[in-house]
Amino acid sequence: MRGSPYRTRSQEMAHFALERVKLQRENLQEQGRYKSYATKLPTMIINNGLAATLAFMKDKGEQWGQLYADLQEWFRKIHLLSEQQDLLEDILNRRSAVEYRRWTREALAVAEWIKRFASAELQGSAEE
């Protein structure tokens, strides 16, 4: 991970999530939808598992697709995924059960930060 050597992993993750959420401010019409989906994302990962949640997100596109891209970008940022690899395909084809649990915890942590910042930074109802 690049950045300040004095940042903790949690601080790096929070900074990443904030930057990704800030990008959503540009699209006023979609802010509420992104905020709503970001609010649901951690629960979906817990209830359905990471792979099923990623498949759902990829299938739905739009703001779900943006959240998928956000998670994928985090895994690229921390060098667990190359630019050419797709997050879902990599998890399904290359990861052991132990790695899958680790990646689930990582995705859940990023999703929680995105949820917090979307709630604080974006306009619109989280129920849209």
N, C-alpha and C positions, 0 to 999 in steps of 0.2 A: 504494500500500500504506500502510495506517495502521500505527502503532506508533512505536517509538522511532526518531528520526532517526539514531541511532547504530548501528542494526542493519544488517548486510549482508543482501542478498537471501537468502543461504544461511541466515543466522540466522533470518530471518522464516519461511523455508520449514521449518526445523527446529522452530520454535515451533508453527507451524500443524500439522505432522505429530504432534507430541507431544500437542497438545490433542485432535486427532481420535482418536488411539490411546487416550488416557485415557477417552474416552467409551465405549470398548468394555469397560472394567473393570466396568461396571454389569451386564453380561450374562455371568455366569459360564459358562453353558452354551455360549456362542458364542465365547468368547475364543480357544480353541484353533483353531477354524475360521478366524477372522479372521487370527490369527497365521500360520496355514498359507498362506492365500491371499495375505497381504501378502508373505510370503517368496517366493512364486512370481511376483508381479506384475512386477517389473523384467525378469525373464527372458522373460516372455510378451510384454512390449512390444518387447523386442529381437528376439525370434524371429518374432513374428507381425505386428508393426506396431501402431501405436497404434489405428487405426480397428478392426481386427479384434479386438484385445483389448477395447476398449470395447464392441463389439457382443456379445462373449462375456459380459462382465461384466453387461451390461444384461439379457441373456437369462436368465442363471442366477439373478439376484436374490439374496436372503438376504445373506450376508456379501460376496459378490462385488458385489452391488448397493450395499452400504455403501461399499466401496472405490471404486466408480464415483462415488458421491455425494461422497466425500472429494476425488477428483481434480477433479470438477466444481466443488466449492466453492473449491478453490485457484484455478482459472481465474477464478472470480468475484471472489475476494479481490484478485487482481492486475489486475482490470478488463479482462480479455481476453474475458469472457463476461458478458452481462447476466443478471439474475435470470430472465428469461423464456426465455432460450436454453438448449437442451439441448446438452451437450458433443459428443456423437457427431454429431448433426444438423448442428451448426455446422461441425465438421471436414469432414464429407462434402460439405456444400453451399456453404461460403463460403471455404474456405481454399485458397490456392495451394500448390504443391509446396514452396516455400520456407517458407511459414508452417507447413505440416504438419510439416516437419522441426524447426522451432523449437518447436512445441507438443509434439512427441514428446520432444525433449530436456527440456523443462520437466516433462512428465508423468513421465518417467523419473527426474528428480532428486527430485521429490516422492515417487514410489514408493520410491526408495531410503531416504529419511528415514522413511517410514512403516514400511518393513521393519525398519530398525534399532530404532525405538522399540517396535514390536510385539514384536520378539524380546526386548527388555529389560524391557518393562513388563507384558506379558500372561502369564497362566498357560496351561498346556496345552502340548501338543506341537505343534511346527510341522508335524508329519506327519499330524495329524488330518484 
